[in-house]
Amino acid sequence: MTEDIHAEGLAILRTLTGRSDAEFHEGQWEAIDALVAQRRRALVVERTGWGKSAVYFIAALLRRHQGFGPALIVSPLLALMRDQIAAAERAGVRAATINSSNATEWGEVERRLNDNAVDVLLISPERLVNPSFRTKQLPYLIETVGLVVIDEAHCVSDWGHDFRPDYRRIRELLAALPQGTPVLATTATANSRVVADVEEQIATGQHDVLTVRGALARPSLRLGVLRLPQPWQRLAWLAEHLDDLPGSGIIYCLTVAGAHDTASMLARAGHKVLVYTGRTDDAERQAAEQGLKDNQVKALVATSALGMGFDKPDLGFVVHIGAPSSPVAYYQQVGRAGRATPNADVLLMPGAEDPYIWQYFATSSMPTPDIVHKVLAALSGSSPLSIPALESRVDIRRSHLELLLKVLAVDGAVERTNGGWTLTGEQWRYDTVRYERVAAARLHEQQAMLRYEELTTCRMQFLTDALDDPNSAPCGRCDVCAGVWYPTTISAKSEQAAQHELDRVGVPIEVRSRWPSGLDRLGILDAGAPVSGTIAIADQFTEGRSVARLTDLGWGIRLRDLLRVDRDGKPVDAELPPDVARACYAVLHDWDWETRPAAVVWIPSRSRPHLIESLARSIGQAGRLDVLGALDLTPNAHVTRRSSNSAFRVRDVWGQFHVPQKMTEQIRKLNGPVLLVDDYVDTRWTITVAARLLRRAGAAAVMPFTLASQS
């Protein structure tokens, strides 16, 4: 029997690879046999390019030939799903997907499932918390599924480098499967702690788990670290040497702004590159992926949004402008290269700003007990609440609120219904110990990444050691083992061009056109009437400008230093430095306004009064504008704080300021707009509320200007 299954599986493998002489890699058949013949649960930890997808496609078809239903594959990214479907079709596997980007096709997919015309169904983990999917499709799938696959299974674990709350729902799915339903979990990036956690979760307390673990080193990769102190030097190196790198590849950046800065500079230097970030729409992402696969572009300049599962076997290089926050995450990203080529180049160019960016992302993803209990209290009523309704009750950003609700749903404290979110009645306790351990693990990973940058021993061995690979050994190829393989010089011309590119200043401040919902619940009224809906055109500001984003590769670094806090957490307040003043003048000079501003007003500040006043007066003097002074703080107004979401930010600034009578008289005599100055802009609600006051005082237009933008 096993021999027959092996022969059938080998035939499928040869169809999948298009090679009549293909044989199973070590461990592949062991995993397939465990799933198909023994109906076991298995975890496969193998490097990218080893053939994990072949294991589950072959097992899925073999189970189908035995008369079982389709395989259900839980996959974290749309790019990964697209590649998996293409690979399935090459193997003669009938594949379909249900995800957020193909809602118009769901009816057809359901029909195909009912007709038994699907061999593999791919879903995102978010589907497991979708009320409609859970009530309509999931029960049927649980009863009929022939195999369950958890791809990128490190996402299941708190300790994984890319933990996803929705993945924790998988444990419930596995516990509900009929006895004897095989389960496969796969990943290329799991250390021993993650492996043990995933094993425990897919066992669901009653199943023996077979773990197949191979060597993780990638012999094709040539690793290196090039330390260049200034951001423009890193971009200059890329502009000058990008064409020297083999084939086409990926340039990773830590932030969306960094990706756009890098792509813009490379495009101006004549390189064909495209941007790929979490803000790139799906159609553009698909076009970018295909452009790279077809070698129509030299590189995609990407954030971590282009990560797990992107399949281009001949990817020639991966370059990082800024380091990921852990060696495991770094290994996962560089593992995209050299999967079917004998050589591929991997270069890291770390930046001094990296730890600042790591800290920002780390703290933004950790909910506090106070916020959690406020969310639970807000949901204690009898009716479900939508996300916007919750935002008007709890001060938390929408992205963080959505993440927190996913965590609470997995923990069983809340559930999503068609009417919104509601409590389940289950007791919930904030797991302080768990969050502290995760935070400590993240810090340890960051420190390890800094050690990687300074290594005097093999770089590949360091990465595989971080993954607890028992086969870890020196690679003989990296810049430590074999010497520096990359150019280390930059021409003065390239450096000057890059510095000029990063010296560009001017980021639009977009207009707020609608009030956030729920302001009436927070006591925000206008002459006794609710404040809601569209902001009247006559109350709006016109598009403004910031010098730069705080995350920008160029001026972002300088502005972060200017707007820093001291050791006691107090904002540093000083006069406007001359170099920043010149940058402000450049923004104003290049601003394509319809009507030149006639006067300058600033928002009063308790934290940086000297900086903001000197900024406004400097602009007024340079532009020969009337300096009208600061808005007045309303007597006895509560001290504002930087609230997290829109509704609470409006609450904090509403009624904070008023226009002095003398300023009102001056405004009415002006022949032009008012330039409204502040230190930085985040939610844009402070300038929206202040501009509304100035417009109602008679300003023909209000044009915001800030040193920095948070996004």
C-alpha positions as CSV (number, residue, x, y, z in Angstrom):
1,M,0.0,0.0,0.0
2,T,2.7,2.5,1.0
3,E,4.7,1.5,-2.2
4,D,1.6,2.4,-4.3
5,I,1.1,5.7,-2.6
6,H,4.8,6.5,-3.0
7,A,4.7,5.8,-6.7
8,E,1.6,7.9,-7.1
9,G,3.1,10.7,-5.0
10,L,6.4,10.6,-7.1
11,A,4.3,11.0,-10.3
12,I,2.6,14.0,-8.9
13,L,6.0,15.5,-7.8
14,R,7.4,15.1,-11.4
15,T,4.3,16.8,-12.8
16,L,4.7,19.6,-10.3
17,T,8.4,20.2,-11.1
18,G,8.1,19.4,-14.8
19,R,11.1,17.0,-14.4
20,S,10.8,13.3,-15.2
21,D,13.8,12.6,-13.0
22,A,12.7,14.5,-9.9
23,E,13.0,12.7,-6.5
24,F,11.8,13.6,-3.1
25,H,14.1,15.7,-0.9
26,E,15.1,14.1,2.4
27,G,12.1,14.4,4.7
28,Q,9.5,15.2,2.0
29,W,8.2,11.7,1.7
30,E,8.4,11.1,5.4
31,A,6.0,14.0,6.0
32,I,3.7,13.0,3.1
33,D,3.5,9.4,4.3
34,A,2.7,10.5,7.9
35,L,-0.2,12.6,6.6
36,V,-1.6,10.2,3.9
37,A,-0.9,6.7,5.2
38,Q,-0.8,7.4,8.9
39,R,-3.2,10.3,9.1
40,R,-0.9,12.0,11.6
41,R,-0.2,15.6,12.5
42,A,3.2,16.9,11.3
43,L,5.3,20.0,11.6
44,V,7.9,20.7,8.8
45,V,10.7,23.2,9.6
46,E,12.7,23.6,6.4
47,R,14.5,26.4,4.6
48,T,12.7,28.3,1.9
49,G,13.0,26.6,-1.5
50,W,13.1,23.1,0.1
51,G,9.7,22.2,-1.2
52,K,7.2,22.5,1.7
53,S,4.4,23.4,-0.7
54,A,5.1,20.2,-2.7
55,V,4.5,18.2,0.5
56,Y,1.0,19.6,1.0
57,F,-0.1,19.7,-2.6
58,I,1.0,16.1,-3.1
59,A,-0.6,15.0,0.2
60,A,-3.8,16.9,-0.8
61,L,-4.1,15.1,-4.1
62,L,-3.3,11.7,-2.6
63,R,-6.1,12.3,0.0
64,R,-8.5,13.3,-2.8
65,H,-7.7,10.1,-4.7
66,Q,-8.6,8.2,-1.5
67,G,-12.0,9.8,-1.6
68,F,-11.6,12.6,0.9
69,G,-12.6,16.2,0.6
70,P,-10.4,19.2,-0.3
71,A,-7.4,20.4,1.7
72,L,-7.9,23.6,3.6
73,I,-4.8,25.8,3.6
74,V,-4.5,28.7,6.0
75,S,-2.1,31.2,4.5
76,P,-1.2,34.6,5.8
77,L,-0.6,36.8,2.7
78,L,-2.4,37.5,-0.5
79,A,0.9,37.4,-2.4
80,L,1.6,34.0,-0.9
81,M,-1.9,32.7,-1.9
82,R,-1.4,33.8,-5.5
83,D,1.9,32.0,-5.7
84,Q,0.4,28.9,-4.1
85,I,-2.5,28.8,-6.5
86,A,-0.2,29.1,-9.5
87,A,2.0,26.3,-8.1
88,A,-1.1,24.1,-7.5
89,E,-2.3,24.6,-11.1
90,R,1.1,23.5,-12.4
91,A,0.6,20.2,-10.4
92,G,-2.9,19.7,-11.7
93,V,-4.4,20.7,-8.4
94,R,-7.8,22.5,-8.6
95,A,-7.3,25.4,-6.2
96,A,-9.6,28.2,-5.0
97,T,-9.4,31.0,-2.4
98,I,-11.7,33.0,-0.2
99,N,-10.1,36.2,0.9
100,S,-10.8,39.9,1.3
101,S,-9.7,40.8,-2.3
102,N,-12.0,38.4,-4.2
103,A,-15.4,38.9,-2.5
104,T,-17.1,38.9,-5.9
105,E,-15.9,35.3,-6.5
106,W,-17.1,33.8,-3.2
107,G,-20.4,32.5,-4.7
108,E,-18.6,30.7,-7.5
109,V,-16.1,29.2,-5.0
110,E,-19.0,27.9,-2.9
111,R,-20.6,26.4,-6.0
112,R,-17.4,24.6,-6.9
113,L,-17.0,23.3,-3.3
114,N,-20.6,22.0,-3.4
115,D,-19.8,20.3,-6.7
116,N,-16.7,18.7,-5.2
117,A,-14.6,20.5,-7.9
118,V,-12.0,22.0,-5.5
119,D,-8.9,20.1,-4.3
120,V,-7.4,22.9,-2.3
121,L,-9.1,25.9,-0.7
122,L,-6.8,28.7,0.6
123,I,-8.1,31.1,3.2
124,S,-6.6,33.9,5.2
125,P,-6.6,33.5,9.0
126,E,-8.9,36.4,9.2
127,R,-11.6,34.3,7.6
128,L,-11.7,32.2,10.8
129,V,-13.2,35.1,12.7
130,N,-15.6,36.3,10.0
131,P,-19.1,35.6,11.3
132,S,-20.5,34.6,7.9
133,F,-17.6,32.2,7.1
134,R,-17.8,30.7,10.5
135,T,-21.5,30.0,10.3
136,K,-21.9,29.1,6.6
137,Q,-18.7,27.6,5.1
138,L,-16.6,26.5,8.1
139,P,-18.9,23.8,9.5
140,Y,-19.2,22.1,6.1
141,L,-15.4,22.3,5.6
142,I,-14.7,20.8,9.0
143,E,-16.9,17.8,8.2
144,T,-15.5,17.2,4.7
145,V,-11.9,18.5,4.7
146,G,-9.3,15.9,3.8
147,L,-6.2,17.8,5.1
148,V,-5.6,21.0,7.0
149,V,-2.4,22.9,6.3
150,I,-1.1,25.8,8.4
151,D,1.4,27.6,6.3
152,E,4.0,30.0,7.9
153,A,3.1,28.3,11.2
154,H,5.4,30.5,13.3
155,C,2.6,33.0,13.1
156,V,0.7,30.8,15.6
157,S,3.3,31.4,18.3
158,D,3.7,34.5,20.5
159,W,7.4,33.9,20.2
160,G,7.4,33.9,16.4
161,H,8.8,36.9,14.6
162,D,5.5,37.5,12.8
163,F,2.9,36.6,15.4
164,R,-0.7,37.0,14.1
165,P,-3.6,36.9,16.6
166,D,-6.0,35.4,14.0
167,Y,-3.6,32.4,13.7
168,R,-4.4,31.5,17.3
169,R,-8.0,30.7,16.1
170,I,-6.5,27.7,14.3
171,R,-6.3,25.8,17.6
172,E,-10.1,25.9,17.8
173,L,-10.3,24.7,14.2
174,L,-8.0,21.8,14.8
175,A,-9.8,20.7,18.0
176,A,-13.1,20.5,16.0
177,L,-11.8,18.2,13.2
178,P,-13.1,14.7,12.9
179,Q,-10.8,12.0,14.3
180,G,-8.1,11.0,11.8
181,T,-8.0,14.2,9.8
182,P,-4.3,14.9,9.1
183,V,-2.8,18.3,9.9
184,L,0.4,19.8,8.5
185,A,2.2,22.9,9.8
186,T,5.1,24.4,7.8
187,T,7.6,27.2,8.4
188,A,11.2,28.1,7.5
189,T,11.7,30.4,10.5
190,A,11.2,28.8,13.9
191,N,13.7,28.3,16.7
192,S,13.3,25.6,19.3
193,R,10.9,27.7,21.5
194,V,8.6,28.4,18.5
195,V,8.8,24.7,17.4
196,A,7.7,23.5,20.8
197,D,4.9,26.1,20.9
198,V,3.6,25.1,17.5
199,E,3.9,21.4,18.3
200,E,1.8,21.9,21.4
201,Q,-0.8,23.9,19.6
202,I,-1.3,21.6,16.6
203,A,-1.4,18.6,18.9
204,T,-4.5,20.1,20.7
205,G,-3.6,18.0,23.7
206,Q,-4.3,14.6,22.2
207,H,-2.3,14.0,19.1
208,D,1.3,12.9,18.5
209,V,3.1,15.3,16.2
210,L,5.9,14.3,13.8
211,T,8.4,17.1,13.4
212,V,10.6,17.0,10.3
213,R,13.5,19.5,10.7
214,G,16.3,20.0,8.2
215,A,19.3,22.2,7.8
216,L,18.4,25.8,7.4
217,A,21.6,27.3,6.0
218,R,21.2,28.5,2.4
219,P,24.5,27.6,0.6
220,S,23.7,29.9,-2.3
221,L,23.6,33.0,-0.2
222,R,26.6,35.3,0.2
223,L,25.9,37.5,3.2
224,G,27.5,40.9,4.0
225,V,27.1,44.0,6.2
226,L,28.1,47.4,4.9
227,R,28.1,50.2,7.5
228,L,27.7,53.6,6.1
229,P,27.0,56.3,8.7
230,Q,24.7,58.6,6.7
231,P,21.4,57.7,5.0
232,W,22.3,59.4,1.7
233,Q,25.5,57.3,1.6
234,R,23.4,54.1,1.6
235,L,21.2,55.4,-1.2
236,A,24.3,56.6,-3.1
237,W,25.8,53.1,-2.8
238,L,22.6,51.6,-4.2
239,A,22.3,54.1,-7.0
240,E,25.9,53.5,-8.0
241,H,26.1,49.7,-7.5
242,L,22.6,48.4,-8.0
243,D,23.3,47.2,-11.5
244,D,26.3,45.3,-10.3
245,L,24.0,43.0,-8.2
246,P,23.0,39.8,-10.0
247,G,19.6,39.5,-11.7
248,S,16.7,41.2,-10.1
249,G,15.9,41.4,-6.4
250,I,14.3,43.1,-3.4
251,I,15.4,46.2,-1.5
252,Y,13.8,46.2,2.0
253,C,13.1,49.3,4.0
254,L,11.8,49.6,7.5
255,T,9.1,52.2,6.8
256,V,6.7,53.2,4.1
257,A,8.3,56.6,3.9
258,G,11.8,55.0,3.6
259,A,10.6,52.8,0.7
260,H,9.2,55.7,-1.2
261,D,12.3,57.8,-0.6
262,T,14.5,55.0,-1.8
263,A,12.4,54.2,-4.9
264,S,12.2,57.9,-5.9
265,M,16.0,58.3,-5.6
266,L,16.7,55.2,-7.6
267,A,14.2,56.0,-10.3
268,R,15.8,59.5,-10.7
269,A,19.2,57.7,-11.0
270,G,17.8,55.7,-13.9
271,H,17.0,52.4,-12.3
272,K,13.7,50.6,-13.0
273,V,12.2,49.9,-9.6
274,L,8.7,49.7,-8.1
275,V,7.4,50.3,-4.6
276,Y,5.6,47.6,-2.6
277,T,4.2,48.5,0.9
278,G,1.2,47.8,3.0
279,R,-0.4,50.9,1.5
280,T,0.0,49.7,-2.1
281,D,-3.4,48.7,-3.4
282,D,-3.9,45.1,-4.5
283,A,-3.8,45.6,-8.2
284,E,-0.5,47.5,-8.0
285,R,0.9,44.8,-5.8
286,Q,0.1,42.1,-8.3
287,A,1.6,44.2,-11.1
288,A,4.7,44.8,-9.0
289,E,5.1,41.1,-8.1
290,Q,4.7,40.1,-11.8
291,G,7.1,42.7,-12.9
292,L,9.8,41.3,-10.6
293,K,9.0,37.7,-11.6
294,D,9.3,38.6,-15.2
295,N,12.6,40.6,-14.6
296,Q,10.9,43.7,-16.0
297,V,12.2,45.7,-13.1
298,K,15.6,45.6,-11.4
299,A,14.1,45.6,-7.9
300,L,11.0,46.0,-5.8
301,V,11.6,48.5,-3.0
302,A,9.5,47.0,-0.2
303,T,8.6,47.0,3.4
304,S,7.9,43.7,5.2
305,A,4.6,43.6,3.4
306,L,6.5,41.7,0.8
307,G,7.6,38.8,2.9
308,M,6.5,35.3,3.5
309,G,6.0,33.1,0.6
310,F,6.8,35.4,-2.3
311,D,8.0,32.9,-4.9
312,K,10.7,33.9,-7.4
313,P,13.2,31.0,-7.4
314,D,15.9,32.9,-9.3
315,L,15.8,36.1,-7.2
316,G,19.4,37.3,-7.4
317,F,19.8,39.6,-4.4
318,V,18.2,41.1,-1.2
319,V,19.4,44.4,0.2
320,H,18.2,45.9,3.4
321,I,18.3,49.7,4.0
322,G,17.9,49.4,7.8
323,A,17.9,46.2,9.7
324,P,14.8,44.2,10.8
325,S,14.4,43.9,14.5
326,S,15.4,40.2,14.8
327,P,17.8,37.8,13.2
328,V,14.9,35.4,12.5
329,A,12.9,38.0,10.7
330,Y,16.1,38.9,8.7
331,Y,16.6,35.2,7.8
332,Q,13.0,35.0,6.6
333,Q,13.4,38.0,4.3
334,V,16.8,37.1,2.9
335,G,15.6,33.6,2.3
336,R,13.6,34.9,-0.7
337,A,16.9,34.9,-2.7
338,G,18.9,32.2,-4.3
339,R,16.3,29.4,-4.1
340,A,17.0,28.0,-7.6
341,T,20.3,29.7,-8.4
342,P,23.8,28.8,-7.3
343,N,24.6,32.3,-6.1
344,A,22.7,35.2,-4.7
345,D,23.9,38.3,-2.8
346,V,22.5,39.5,0.5
347,L,23.6,42.9,1.9
348,L,22.6,44.7,5.0
349,M,23.2,48.4,5.4
350,P,22.1,49.3,8.9
351,G,21.2,52.8,10.1
352,A,21.6,54.6,13.4
353,E,17.8,55.2,13.3
354,D,16.9,51.5,13.3
355,P,16.5,51.1,17.1
356,Y,14.1,54.1,17.1
357,I,11.9,52.5,14.5
358,W,12.0,49.1,16.2
359,Q,10.9,50.7,19.5
360,Y,8.0,52.5,17.7
361,F,6.6,49.3,16.2
362,A,7.2,47.3,19.4
363,T,5.4,49.7,21.7
364,S,2.5,50.3,19.3
365,S,1.6,46.6,19.2
366,M,1.5,46.1,23.0
367,P,-1.9,46.9,24.6
368,T,-1.9,48.1,28.2
369,P,-4.2,46.6,30.9
370,D,-6.0,50.0,31.3
371,I,-6.9,50.1,27.6
372,V,-8.0,46.5,27.6
373,H,-10.4,47.0,30.5
374,K,-11.8,50.1,28.9
375,V,-12.6,48.2,25.8
376,L,-14.3,45.4,27.7
377,A,-16.3,48.0,29.8
378,A,-17.4,49.7,26.6
379,L,-18.7,46.4,25.2
380,S,-20.6,45.6,28.4
381,G,-23.9,47.0,27.1
382,S,-26.6,44.9,25.5
383,S,-26.0,45.8,21.9
384,P,-22.9,45.0,19.7
385,L,-20.6,47.9,18.9
386,S,-18.9,48.7,15.6
387,I,-15.3,49.8,15.4
388,P,-16.2,53.5,14.9
389,A,-18.6,53.3,17.9
390,L,-15.9,51.8,20.1
391,E,-13.5,54.6,19.0
392,S,-15.9,57.1,20.5
393,R,-15.8,55.3,23.8
394,V,-12.1,54.3,24.1
395,D,-9.0,56.3,23.3
396,I,-7.1,53.9,21.0
397,R,-6.0,54.1,17.4
398,R,-8.1,52.1,15.0
399,S,-5.3,49.8,13.9
400,H,-4.4,49.0,17.5
401,L,-8.1,48.6,18.4
402,E,-8.6,46.1,15.6
403,L,-5.5,44.1,16.7
404,L,-6.6,44.2,20.4
405,L,-10.1,42.9,19.5
406,K,-8.5,40.0,17.6
407,V,-6.5,39.1,20.6
408,L,-9.5,39.3,22.9
409,A,-11.6,37.2,20.4
410,V,-8.9,34.5,20.4
411,D,-8.9,34.5,24.2
412,G,-12.7,34.0,24.1
413,A,-13.6,37.3,25.8
414,V,-15.3,39.0,22.8
415,E,-16.8,37.9,19.5
416,R,-17.6,39.5,16.2
417,T,-21.2,39.3,15.0
418,N,-22.9,40.8,12.0
419,G,-23.9,43.8,14.2
420,G,-20.4,44.5,15.6
421,W,-18.4,43.3,18.6
422,T,-19.8,42.0,21.8
423,L,-18.8,40.3,25.0
424,T,-19.0,36.5,25.3
425,G,-19.5,36.4,29.1
426,E,-16.2,34.6,29.5
427,Q,-13.9,35.9,32.2
428,W,-10.7,37.5,30.9
429,R,-7.5,38.3,32.7
430,Y,-4.6,40.5,31.4
431,D,-1.7,38.1,31.1
432,T,1.0,40.4,32.5
433,V,3.6,37.7,32.7
434,R,3.1,36.7,29.0
435,Y,3.4,40.3,27.7
436,E,6.4,40.9,29.8
437,R,8.1,37.8,28.5
438,V,7.2,38.7,24.9
439,A,8.6,42.2,25.4
440,A,11.8,40.8,26.9
441,A,12.1,38.3,24.0
442,R,11.7,41.2,21.5
443,L,14.4,43.2,23.3
444,H,16.7,40.2,23.2
445,E,16.1,39.8,19.5
446,Q,16.9,43.5,18.9
447,Q,20.2,43.1,20.8
448,A,21.0,40.0,18.7
449,M,20.5,41.9,15.5
450,L,22.9,44.6,16.7
451,R,25.5,41.8,17.4
452,Y,24.9,40.4,13.9
453,E,26.0,43.8,12.4
454,E,29.3,43.6,14.3
455,L,30.2,40.0,13.8
456,T,33.7,38.7,13.5
457,T,32.5,35.1,12.9
458,C,30.3,33.5,10.2
459,R,27.1,35.5,9.5
460,M,25.1,32.5,8.2
461,Q,26.1,30.4,11.2
462,F,24.8,33.2,13.5
463,L,21.4,33.2,11.7
464,T,21.0,29.5,11.8
465,D,22.2,29.4,15.5
466,A,19.4,31.9,16.2
467,L,17.0,29.3,14.7
468,D,18.5,26.5,16.8
469,D,19.5,24.6,13.7
470,P,21.5,21.5,14.8
471,N,23.3,21.6,11.5
472,S,24.6,25.1,11.9
473,A,28.2,25.6,10.6
474,P,30.3,28.3,9.0
475,C,29.3,29.0,5.4
476,G,32.6,29.9,3.9
477,R,31.0,32.5,1.7
478,C,30.0,35.6,3.8
479,D,32.1,38.7,4.1
480,V,33.6,37.4,7.4
481,C,34.4,33.9,6.2
482,A,35.7,34.9,2.7
483,G,36.3,38.6,2.9
484,V,34.4,41.6,1.7
485,W,32.8,40.8,-1.7
486,Y,30.9,44.1,-2.3
487,P,32.2,47.6,-3.3
488,T,32.8,49.9,-0.4
489,T,33.4,53.1,-2.2
490,I,31.0,55.8,-3.4
491,S,31.8,58.4,-5.9
492,A,31.4,62.0,-4.8
493,K,28.9,62.6,-7.6
494,S,26.6,59.8,-6.4
495,E,26.9,60.9,-2.8
496,Q,26.0,64.5,-3.7
497,A,23.1,63.4,-5.8
498,A,21.7,61.2,-3.0
499,Q,22.2,63.9,-0.4
500,H,20.4,66.4,-2.7
501,E,17.5,63.9,-3.0
502,L,17.2,63.4,0.7
503,D,17.5,67.1,1.3
504,R,14.2,67.6,-0.6
505,V,11.6,68.9,1.8
506,G,7.9,69.3,1.8
507,V,5.2,66.8,2.8
508,P,1.5,67.6,2.1
509,I,-0.8,67.9,5.1
510,E,-4.1,66.6,3.7
511,V,-7.4,68.3,4.6
512,R,-9.8,66.7,7.1
513,S,-13.2,66.7,5.5
514,R,-15.4,64.8,8.0
515,W,-15.8,64.8,11.8
516,P,-15.2,61.4,13.5
517,S,-18.3,59.6,14.7
518,G,-19.4,59.6,18.3
519,L,-18.4,63.2,19.2
520,D,-21.8,63.7,20.8
521,R,-21.1,61.0,23.3
522,L,-18.0,62.9,24.3
523,G,-19.9,66.1,24.9
524,I,-18.8,67.9,21.7
525,L,-21.5,70.3,20.6
526,D,-21.6,73.4,18.4
527,A,-24.1,75.9,19.6
528,G,-26.0,73.0,21.2
529,A,-26.1,71.0,18.1
530,P,-24.1,67.7,17.5
531,V,-20.8,67.9,15.6
532,S,-20.9,65.3,13.0
533,G,-20.7,64.5,9.3
534,T,-19.0,66.7,6.7
535,I,-16.9,69.6,7.9
536,A,-18.2,72.7,6.2
537,I,-16.0,73.9,3.4
538,A,-16.0,77.4,5.0
539,D,-14.5,75.8,8.2
540,Q,-11.8,73.7,6.6
541,F,-8.1,74.5,6.1
542,T,-6.5,74.2,2.7
543,E,-3.7,71.6,2.1
544,G,-0.7,72.4,4.2
545,R,2.9,71.4,4.4
546,S,5.4,69.7,6.8
547,V,9.1,69.9,6.3
548,A,9.4,66.1,6.5
549,R,8.0,62.9,8.1
550,L,9.7,61.8,11.3
551,T,10.3,58.4,9.5
552,D,12.0,59.9,6.5
553,L,15.5,58.8,5.8
554,G,16.8,62.3,5.4
555,W,15.2,65.1,7.4
556,G,13.3,62.7,9.6
557,I,16.5,62.0,11.5
558,R,17.2,65.7,12.1
559,L,13.7,66.4,13.1
560,R,13.5,63.5,15.5
561,D,16.5,65.0,17.3
562,L,15.0,68.4,17.4
563,L,11.7,67.1,18.8
564,R,13.3,64.7,21.2
565,V,12.5,64.3,24.9
566,D,15.1,64.4,27.7
567,R,15.9,61.6,30.2
568,D,13.0,62.7,32.3
569,G,10.6,62.4,29.4
570,K,10.2,66.2,29.0
571,P,10.2,67.7,25.5
572,V,13.4,69.6,24.7
573,D,12.5,73.2,23.9
574,A,15.0,75.5,22.1
575,E,15.1,78.2,19.4
576,L,14.7,77.2,15.8
577,P,18.1,76.0,14.5
578,P,19.4,77.8,11.4
579,D,19.6,74.6,9.3
580,V,16.0,73.8,10.1
581,A,15.0,77.3,9.4
582,R,16.5,77.1,5.9
583,A,14.6,73.9,5.3
584,C,11.4,75.7,6.3
585,Y,12.1,78.5,3.8
586,A,12.7,75.9,1.1
587,V,9.3,74.3,1.7
588,L,7.6,77.7,1.6
589,H,9.5,78.7,-1.5
590,D,8.4,75.5,-3.4
591,W,4.8,75.6,-2.1
592,D,2.5,75.9,-5.1
593,W,-0.2,77.9,-3.3
594,E,-2.9,79.7,-5.2
595,T,-2.7,82.8,-2.9
596,R,0.4,83.8,-0.9
597,P,-0.2,83.8,2.9
598,A,-0.5,87.3,4.4
599,A,0.0,86.6,8.1
600,V,1.3,83.9,10.5
601,V,-0.4,82.6,13.6
602,W,0.8,79.8,15.8
603,I,-0.8,77.2,18.1
604,P,0.2,77.8,21.7
605,S,2.3,75.0,23.2
606,R,3.0,74.0,26.8
607,S,5.8,71.7,25.8
608,R,7.8,73.7,23.1
609,P,6.7,77.3,23.4
610,H,10.2,78.7,22.4
611,L,10.5,76.5,19.4
612,I,7.1,77.2,18.0
613,E,7.2,80.9,18.5
614,S,10.7,81.2,17.0
615,L,9.6,79.1,14.1
616,A,6.6,81.4,13.4
617,R,8.5,84.6,13.9
618,S,11.3,83.4,11.7
619,I,8.9,82.5,8.9
620,G,7.1,85.8,9.3
621,Q,10.3,87.8,9.1
622,A,11.7,85.8,6.1
623,G,8.4,86.0,4.2
624,R,7.5,89.5,5.3
625,L,4.2,88.3,6.8
626,D,2.2,89.9,9.5
627,V,3.0,88.1,12.8
628,L,-0.3,88.0,14.6
629,G,0.8,85.9,17.6
630,A,-0.5,82.8,19.1
631,L,-4.1,81.7,19.6
632,D,-5.1,82.1,23.2
633,L,-5.5,79.1,25.5
634,T,-9.0,79.1,27.0
635,P,-8.9,79.8,30.7
636,N,-9.2,76.7,32.9
637,A,-9.0,74.5,29.9
638,H,-7.8,71.0,30.7
639,V,-4.3,70.1,29.8
640,T,-4.3,68.3,26.4
641,R,-2.6,65.0,25.8
642,R,-1.7,63.2,22.7
643,S,-4.8,61.0,22.4
644,S,-4.7,58.0,20.2
645,N,-7.8,58.1,18.1
646,S,-9.7,60.8,16.3
647,A,-12.7,61.2,18.5
648,F,-10.7,61.6,21.6
649,R,-8.2,63.9,20.0
650,V,-11.1,66.2,18.9
651,R,-12.4,66.1,22.5
652,D,-9.0,67.1,23.8
653,V,-8.6,70.1,21.6
654,W,-12.2,71.3,21.4
655,G,-12.5,74.4,23.4
656,Q,-8.8,74.6,24.1
657,F,-8.2,77.7,22.0
658,H,-9.9,80.9,21.1
659,V,-9.0,83.8,18.8
660,P,-8.1,87.0,20.7
661,Q,-10.3,90.0,19.8
662,K,-7.2,91.9,18.5
663,M,-6.3,89.0,16.3
664,T,-9.8,88.8,14.9
665,E,-9.7,92.5,14.0
666,Q,-6.3,92.0,12.3
667,I,-7.5,89.0,10.4
668,R,-10.5,90.8,9.0
669,K,-8.1,93.4,7.5
670,L,-5.9,90.8,5.8
671,N,-5.6,90.4,2.0
672,G,-4.7,86.8,2.0
673,P,-4.6,83.5,3.9
674,V,-3.3,82.8,7.4
675,L,-0.3,80.5,7.8
676,L,-1.0,78.3,10.9
677,V,2.2,77.0,12.5
678,D,2.8,74.1,14.9
679,D,5.7,71.8,15.8
680,Y,4.3,68.5,14.3
681,V,1.1,67.0,13.0
682,D,-0.2,63.5,13.7
683,T,-4.0,63.1,13.6
684,R,-4.5,66.6,12.1
685,W,-7.3,67.4,14.5
686,T,-5.5,70.1,16.4
687,I,-5.0,72.1,13.2
688,T,-8.5,71.2,12.0
689,V,-10.1,72.7,15.1
690,A,-7.8,75.7,15.2
691,A,-8.3,76.4,11.5
692,R,-12.1,76.3,12.0
693,L,-11.7,79.0,14.7
694,L,-9.6,81.2,12.4
695,R,-12.0,80.7,9.5
696,R,-14.9,81.8,11.7
697,A,-12.9,84.8,12.8
698,G,-12.8,85.9,9.2
699,A,-9.7,84.3,7.6
700,A,-10.1,83.8,3.9
701,A,-8.1,80.6,4.1
702,V,-5.9,78.8,6.6
703,M,-2.7,77.0,5.5
704,P,-1.1,74.7,8.1
705,F,2.7,74.5,8.4
706,T,4.6,72.2,10.7
707,L,8.1,71.0,11.2
708,A,7.2,67.4,11.1
709,S,4.5,64.9,10.2
710,Q,4.1,61.6,12.1
711,S,3.1,59.7,8.9
